[in-house]
Amino acid sequence: GPRVALLLVYIKSILLHPLKSILRTSMFSLALAIAAAGDRSLWSLADRTAVVTGGSKGLGRAIVEELLDHGCTVLTCARDVSPLADLLSREAGGRCIAIEADVSTASGRALLVSEVEARFGARGLDVLVNNVGTNLRKASVDYTDDEYEMLHATNQASAFHLSRGCHSALKRARGCVVSVSSVSGSSNDATGAVYHMTKAALEHMTRYLACEWGPDGIRVNAVAPWFIRTPLTAPLLAQEPFHDAVRRATPLRRVGEPCEVASTVAFLAMRAAGYITGQVVGIDGGMMQEGFRYVG
Ligand SMILES: NC(=O)c1ccc[n+]([C@@H]2O[C@H](COP(=O)([O-])OP(=O)(O)OC[C@H]3O[C@@H](n4cnc5c(N)ncnc54)[C@H](OP(=O)(O)O)[C@@H]3O)[C@@H](O)[C@H]2O)c1
């Protein structure tokens, strides 16, 4: 009778509802996959706008060059931009802009943010790379208040205040932030407590802002390199017993190269990484996976 008919309708709706939604989801994924297959623009940064802090040397310089190679217009800064003279003359078309700004100070950051607004204006900012950072290798009891403040201002406050200063420009472009942390953000390599504290803060800022700014379409990620050959690490790597210890702690048995960090930053900035946010990507030759090893 009618009750059996009702029951049948009910069973059918239970059975079909999840089926329909599964079907809808897989059709949607299929459509996305078809649209994405062969879409080279996923892997391009052509005509994007980027800011890279500390682009005159080391990792920052490699990131600037990588983003330029992928077609970005890059605004960078350092306290002394003279080492960038060769790059600026090569990029005579104006795709590379360098200003002198100390991002550990409010005035330096304000200068950079006003330059972002002036240069990228209504277009907005696609990529902000918080790269600036430094270290003072010493025991915790030997830190002065000023040294603590300098590391905090350079490594941590710079990234937070610049990110919030660029928020509206990032929102206009539905852009992304990539901060340069370190393996020190989540492990102990005995190179100074304050460096480790600031990098841990940078990583948590990454997770927090990813959630806060996700609804604005802004992705927020970080990279965590181990030893990379730059002017910052050159004096340490020049000491062969130290360099050897670094190699032994690294499954790939070598230090990293700046281009290996730059390529990961570029990937995170691309639409190819469009669903990645709140992540800290290790670039460490496997060092963070290495446990105890007895070499008899
Ligand atoms: N190299 C590594 O093995 C390694 C490993 C893990 C993480 N990292 C991280 O990677 C980032 C870059 O390191 P790096 O080795 O490339 O360092 P680097 O060789 O010392 O280069 C630092 C760059 O930042 C600029 N800079 C420093 N302080 C600044 C400030 N207050 N305002 C504006 N610019 C400033 C420097 O130019 P000026 O001096 O002219 O300002 C330079 O262009 C840092 O955050 C570091 O902690 C490096």
The ligand as an SDF file (V2000), in Angstrom:
LIG
                    3D

 48 52  0  0  0  0  0  0  0  0999 V2000
   71.8810   29.7260    4.6170 N   0  0  0  0  0  0  0  0  0  0  0  0
   71.3480   28.7420    5.3060 C   0  0  0  0  0  0  0  0  0  0  0  0
   71.9420   27.6640    5.4710 O   0  0  0  0  0  0  0  0  0  0  0  0
   70.0020   28.9000    5.9060 C   0  0  0  0  0  0  0  0  0  0  0  0
   69.3910   27.7880    6.4870 C   0  0  0  0  0  0  0  0  0  0  0  0
   68.1300   27.9030    7.0380 C   0  0  0  0  0  0  0  0  0  0  0  0
   67.4770   29.1190    7.0000 C   0  0  0  0  0  0  0  0  0  0  0  0
   68.0790   30.2030    6.4430 N   0  0  0  0  0  0  0  0  0  0  0  0
   67.3350   31.4640    6.4460 C   0  0  0  0  0  0  0  0  0  0  0  0
   67.3160   31.9860    5.1410 O   0  0  0  0  0  0  0  0  0  0  0  0
   67.2270   33.3990    5.1820 C   0  0  0  0  0  0  0  0  0  0  0  0
   68.3300   34.0050    4.3170 C   0  0  0  0  0  0  0  0  0  0  0  0
   69.5760   33.5180    4.7880 O   0  0  0  0  0  0  0  0  0  0  0  0
   70.9180   33.7010    3.9520 P   0  0  0  0  0  0  0  0  0  0  0  0
   71.7960   32.5810    4.3560 O   0  0  0  0  0  0  0  0  0  0  0  0
   70.6170   33.9260    2.5170 O   0  0  0  0  0  0  0  0  0  0  0  0
   71.4710   35.0660    4.6260 O   0  0  0  0  0  0  0  0  0  0  0  0
   72.5490   36.1350    4.0560 P   0  0  0  0  0  0  0  0  0  0  0  0
   73.4720   35.4640    3.1040 O   0  0  0  0  0  0  0  0  0  0  0  0
   73.1150   36.7740    5.2890 O   0  0  0  0  0  0  0  0  0  0  0  0
   71.6480   37.1940    3.2710 O   0  0  0  0  0  0  0  0  0  0  0  0
   70.7130   37.9590    3.9770 C   0  0  0  0  0  0  0  0  0  0  0  0
   70.0650   38.9660    3.0740 C   0  0  0  0  0  0  0  0  0  0  0  0
   69.1240   39.7350    3.8230 O   0  0  0  0  0  0  0  0  0  0  0  0
   69.5010   41.1190    3.8220 C   0  0  0  0  0  0  0  0  0  0  0  0
   69.1710   41.6590    5.1480 N   0  0  0  0  0  0  0  0  0  0  0  0
   69.6500   41.2590    6.3520 C   0  0  0  0  0  0  0  0  0  0  0  0
   69.0970   41.9820    7.3410 N   0  0  0  0  0  0  0  0  0  0  0  0
   68.2450   42.8540    6.7400 C   0  0  0  0  0  0  0  0  0  0  0  0
   67.3760   43.8610    7.2280 C   0  0  0  0  0  0  0  0  0  0  0  0
   67.2850   44.1190    8.5400 N   0  0  0  0  0  0  0  0  0  0  0  0
   66.6230   44.5550    6.3440 N   0  0  0  0  0  0  0  0  0  0  0  0
   66.7190   44.2990    5.0130 C   0  0  0  0  0  0  0  0  0  0  0  0
   67.5120   43.3600    4.4950 N   0  0  0  0  0  0  0  0  0  0  0  0
   68.2820   42.6530    5.3490 C   0  0  0  0  0  0  0  0  0  0  0  0
   70.9950   41.1240    3.5070 C   0  0  0  0  0  0  0  0  0  0  0  0
   71.4280   42.3410    2.9170 O   0  0  0  0  0  0  0  0  0  0  0  0
   71.9750   43.5660    3.8430 P   0  0  0  0  0  0  0  0  0  0  0  0
   72.9470   42.9650    4.8010 O   0  0  0  0  0  0  0  0  0  0  0  0
   72.5810   44.5380    2.8650 O   0  0  0  0  0  0  0  0  0  0  0  0
   70.7740   44.1470    4.5330 O   0  0  0  0  0  0  0  0  0  0  0  0
   71.0370   39.9800    2.5000 C   0  0  0  0  0  0  0  0  0  0  0  0
   70.5480   40.4030    1.2400 O   0  0  0  0  0  0  0  0  0  0  0  0
   67.2970   33.7800    6.6500 C   0  0  0  0  0  0  0  0  0  0  0  0
   66.0070   33.9620    7.1650 O   0  0  0  0  0  0  0  0  0  0  0  0
   67.9450   32.5540    7.2950 C   0  0  0  0  0  0  0  0  0  0  0  0
   67.6010   32.4110    8.6480 O   0  0  0  0  0  0  0  0  0  0  0  0
   69.3320   30.1180    5.9010 C   0  0  0  0  0  0  0  0  0  0  0  0
  1  2  1  0
  2  3  2  0
  2  4  1  0
  4  5  1  0
  4 48  2  0
  5  6  2  0
  6  7  1  0
  7  8  2  0
  8  9  1  0
  8 48  1  0
  9 10  1  0
  9 46  1  0
 10 11  1  0
 11 12  1  0
 11 44  1  0
 12 13  1  0
 13 14  1  0
 14 15  2  0
 14 16  1  0
 14 17  1  0
 17 18  1  0
 18 19  2  0
 18 20  1  0
 18 21  1  0
 21 22  1  0
 22 23  1  0
 23 24  1  0
 23 42  1  0
 24 25  1  0
 25 26  1  0
 25 36  1  0
 26 27  1  0
 26 35  1  0
 27 28  2  0
 28 29  1  0
 29 30  1  0
 29 35  2  0
 30 31  1  0
 30 32  2  0
 32 33  1  0
 33 34  2  0
 34 35  1  0
 36 37  1  0
 36 42  1  0
 37 38  1  0
 38 39  2  0
 38 40  1  0
 38 41  1  0
 42 43  1  0
 44 45  1  0
 44 46  1  0
 46 47  1  0
M  CHG  2   8   1  16  -1
M  END
$$$$
